Amino acid sequence: MIQRKRVLRTRALLCAALLPLLFANHTFADDESGPVPTDKALHASFSLVISMAAYDFYRKNTSLTANQAKLAAFVSTLAIGAAKEFSDEKFDWGDMAANGVGAGIGIMIEF
């Protein structure tokens, strides 16, 4: 049972890591076409991957409970997203919202 759970966790993390590649062929600058702009989808995708990896790290390497690890992963992911936004020319709240969506989905995935 533990081995099966480990395999599922690895597959889920791999799928989440490959998700940004769906958007890799698009240009990012001022791409506002379609229902979800490519830039926002990339922010959400990368935040999803980061939050899943952070949650896994916190659960394996700390004494945090599952809920504490989820909160720590969510906050860590948003901090990374905010640091990225501060390094840009203009802080974009839409990108931060996409980071929050991705981080939220990432920590809700049970594995």
Rosetta silent file (secondary structure, phi, psi, omega in degrees, C-alpha in Angstrom):
SEQUENCE: MIQRKRVLRTRALLCAALLPLLFANHTFADDESGPVPTDKALHASFSLVISMAAYDFYRKNTSLTANQAKLAAFVSTLAIGAAKEFSDEKFDWGDMAANGVGAGIGIMIEF
SCORE:     score description
SCORE:     0.000 S_00000001
   1 L     0.000  -42.568  179.533    0.000    0.000    0.000 S_00000001
   2 H   -65.421  -40.869  179.019    2.809    2.407    0.872 S_00000001
   3 H   -61.933  -41.713  179.544    4.627    1.585   -2.382 S_00000001
   4 H   -63.883  -41.221  179.179    1.448    2.253   -4.396 S_00000001
   5 H   -64.195  -38.631  178.948    0.953    5.596   -2.654 S_00000001
   6 H   -65.090  -40.782  178.953    4.567    6.550   -3.426 S_00000001
   7 H   -65.373  -43.420  178.577    4.070    5.697   -7.112 S_00000001
   8 H   -63.964  -40.052  178.458    0.857    7.744   -7.271 S_00000001
   9 H   -62.409  -44.386  179.903    2.567   10.685   -5.558 S_00000001
  10 H   -63.542  -42.992  179.098    5.436   10.539   -8.048 S_00000001
  11 H   -64.932  -42.016  179.595    3.050   10.379  -11.004 S_00000001
  12 H   -63.309  -43.402  179.628    0.968   13.297   -9.701 S_00000001
  13 H   -67.111  -38.215  178.126    4.047   15.446   -9.175 S_00000001
  14 H   -65.046  -44.461  178.309    5.412   14.514  -12.610 S_00000001
  15 H   -61.825  -42.629  178.974    2.102   15.388  -14.306 S_00000001
  16 H   -65.738  -36.550  179.293    1.972   18.695  -12.461 S_00000001
  17 H   -67.873  -32.212 -178.899    5.580   19.427  -13.414 S_00000001
  18 H   -83.564  -14.247 -178.358    4.838   18.789  -17.097 S_00000001
  19 H   -55.074  -42.355  179.221    1.695   20.965  -17.107 S_00000001
  20 H   -62.105  -22.720  179.731    3.588   24.204  -17.905 S_00000001
  21 H   -64.842  -21.238  176.969    4.943   22.618  -21.077 S_00000001
  22 H   -62.035  -26.578 -176.069    1.445   22.876  -22.548 S_00000001
  23 H  -105.676    5.138 -172.032    1.966   26.612  -22.711 S_00000001
  24 L   -67.580  -24.543 -176.688    5.647   26.633  -23.702 S_00000001
  25 L   -84.493   -4.001 -176.412    5.038   27.361  -27.409 S_00000001
  26 L   -95.797  155.139  172.962    3.183   30.596  -26.781 S_00000001
  27 L   -83.836  148.039 -172.948    4.579   34.061  -26.395 S_00000001
  28 L  -101.383  -27.048 -174.120    4.038   35.542  -22.957 S_00000001
  29 L   -68.021  119.159  175.578    4.327   39.275  -23.446 S_00000001
  30 L    52.338   36.581  178.558    0.910   40.901  -23.416 S_00000001
  31 L   -87.565   99.447 -179.114   -0.842   37.680  -24.420 S_00000001
  32 L  -113.886   19.137 -178.734   -4.446   38.380  -23.507 S_00000001
  33 L   -84.547  151.865  177.513   -6.087   36.119  -26.086 S_00000001
  34 L    82.424  172.286 -176.602   -8.402   33.321  -25.098 S_00000001
  35 L   -68.004  -31.399  177.340  -10.345   32.770  -21.886 S_00000001
  36 L  -128.224  115.119  179.150   -7.150   32.413  -19.800 S_00000001
  37 L   -59.596  146.972 -176.794   -4.075   34.376  -20.879 S_00000001
  38 H   -57.586  -41.370 -179.213   -0.963   32.250  -21.298 S_00000001
  39 H   -60.231  -42.832  179.912    0.982   34.220  -18.698 S_00000001
  40 H   -68.122  -38.639  178.123   -1.681   33.597  -16.048 S_00000001
  41 H   -64.508  -38.330  177.253   -1.866   29.903  -16.936 S_00000001
  42 H   -66.514  -41.629  177.349    1.899   29.632  -16.548 S_00000001
  43 H   -59.980  -46.187 -179.818    1.785   31.367  -13.171 S_00000001
  44 H   -64.230  -42.248 -178.591   -0.921   28.976  -11.989 S_00000001
  45 H   -63.980  -48.358 -179.494    0.900   25.927  -13.380 S_00000001
  46 H   -66.608  -37.582  177.737    4.242   26.729  -11.813 S_00000001
  47 H   -65.483  -36.761  176.656    2.606   27.632   -8.500 S_00000001
  48 H   -60.326  -47.348 -179.682    0.765   24.311   -8.536 S_00000001
  49 H   -63.886  -45.536 -178.585    4.059   22.438   -8.989 S_00000001
  50 H   -62.857  -43.383 -177.954    5.855   24.507   -6.343 S_00000001
  51 H   -67.526  -37.025  177.030    3.076   24.067   -3.777 S_00000001
  52 H   -65.040  -43.939  179.232    2.926   20.300   -4.304 S_00000001
  53 H   -66.280  -40.287  179.770    6.689   19.996   -3.910 S_00000001
  54 H   -65.808  -42.474  177.769    6.690   22.294   -0.876 S_00000001
  55 H   -60.437  -45.681  179.404    3.883   20.334    0.788 S_00000001
  56 H   -61.060  -42.097  178.664    5.736   17.080    0.191 S_00000001
  57 H   -62.187  -48.869 -177.652    8.918   18.625    1.606 S_00000001
  58 H   -63.062  -38.185 -179.723    7.197   19.959    4.720 S_00000001
  59 H   -69.033  -38.168 -176.091    5.456   16.638    5.418 S_00000001
  60 H   -82.838  -30.339 -169.307    8.607   14.557    5.015 S_00000001
  61 H  -113.859    2.238  177.979   11.166   16.840    6.651 S_00000001
  62 L  -133.262  173.909  177.639    9.318   18.609    9.463 S_00000001
  63 L   -97.280   19.975 -179.994    7.019   17.692   12.304 S_00000001
  64 L   -69.352  146.478  173.118    4.168   19.773   10.867 S_00000001
  65 L   -72.795  172.100 -179.468    0.695   18.287   10.708 S_00000001
  66 H   -59.329  -45.134 -179.513   -0.951   17.901    7.307 S_00000001
  67 H   -66.955  -39.113  177.621   -2.892   21.160    7.675 S_00000001
  68 H   -65.295  -39.247  178.420    0.162   23.059    8.915 S_00000001
  69 H   -65.925  -38.044  177.618    2.196   21.718    5.991 S_00000001
  70 H   -64.197  -44.560  178.989   -0.511   22.812    3.557 S_00000001
  71 H   -63.852  -43.982  179.261   -0.555   26.316    5.016 S_00000001
  72 H   -62.603  -41.056  178.838    3.257   26.505    4.972 S_00000001
  73 H   -65.443  -41.601  179.588    3.334   25.300    1.355 S_00000001
  74 H   -63.029  -48.093 -178.959    0.664   27.814    0.329 S_00000001
  75 H   -65.772  -41.526  178.519    2.435   30.732    2.027 S_00000001
  76 H   -60.891  -43.207 -179.565    5.844   29.665    0.677 S_00000001
  77 H   -64.749  -42.376  177.740    4.465   29.459   -2.849 S_00000001
  78 H   -65.938  -35.085  177.620    2.871   32.901   -2.597 S_00000001
  79 H   -64.773  -41.002  177.150    6.133   34.312   -1.226 S_00000001
  80 H   -64.374  -42.935  178.068    8.019   32.918   -4.218 S_00000001
  81 H   -63.335  -40.870  178.806    5.387   34.374   -6.559 S_00000001
  82 H   -65.797  -40.474  177.994    5.554   37.770   -4.833 S_00000001
  83 H   -61.427  -39.136  178.006    9.351   37.776   -5.068 S_00000001
  84 H   -65.433  -42.015 -179.476    9.033   37.102   -8.796 S_00000001
  85 H   -66.451  -38.342  177.950    6.504   39.902   -9.176 S_00000001
  86 H   -66.571  -25.459  178.577    8.693   42.385   -7.292 S_00000001
  87 H   -80.059  -16.439  176.542   11.532   41.561   -9.682 S_00000001
  88 L   -75.219  167.178  177.827    9.331   42.482  -12.665 S_00000001
  89 L   -65.412  -37.689 -177.369    9.016   46.045  -13.909 S_00000001
  90 L  -134.157  129.949  177.622    5.412   46.251  -12.723 S_00000001
  91 L   -69.884  126.212 -176.975    3.732   44.258   -9.951 S_00000001
  92 L  -113.064  111.710  179.890    0.744   42.431  -11.461 S_00000001
  93 H   -67.204  -26.208  176.078   -2.050   41.466   -9.072 S_00000001
  94 H   -65.023  -39.025  176.271   -3.527   39.230  -11.769 S_00000001
  95 H   -65.291  -39.247  178.494   -0.352   37.153  -11.740 S_00000001
  96 H   -66.279  -36.975  176.493   -0.562   36.932   -7.943 S_00000001
  97 H   -64.101  -41.800  177.195   -4.173   35.769   -8.200 S_00000001
  98 H   -63.884  -38.242  175.477   -3.087   33.078  -10.664 S_00000001
  99 H   -60.831  -42.255  179.594   -0.307   32.094   -8.244 S_00000001
 100 H   -64.698  -40.140  177.962   -2.912   31.776   -5.490 S_00000001
 101 H   -63.631  -48.204  179.810   -5.168   29.603   -7.648 S_00000001
 102 H   -62.317  -43.757  179.736   -2.299   27.309   -8.611 S_00000001
 103 H   -64.199  -40.914  179.317   -1.014   27.084   -5.044 S_00000001
 104 H   -63.676  -44.026  178.326   -4.514   26.355   -3.738 S_00000001
 105 H   -65.145  -41.075 -178.706   -5.093   23.574   -6.239 S_00000001
 106 H   -61.107  -40.571 -178.721   -1.646   22.147   -5.542 S_00000001
 107 H   -81.029  -17.093  177.606   -2.192   21.821   -1.804 S_00000001
 108 H   -81.395  -17.532  178.200   -5.676   20.396   -2.244 S_00000001
 109 L   -72.282  114.487  179.541   -4.314   17.491   -4.262 S_00000001
 110 L   -86.228  128.658  176.707   -4.026   14.676   -1.764 S_00000001
 111 L  -149.130    0.000    0.000   -1.188   12.298   -2.372 S_00000001
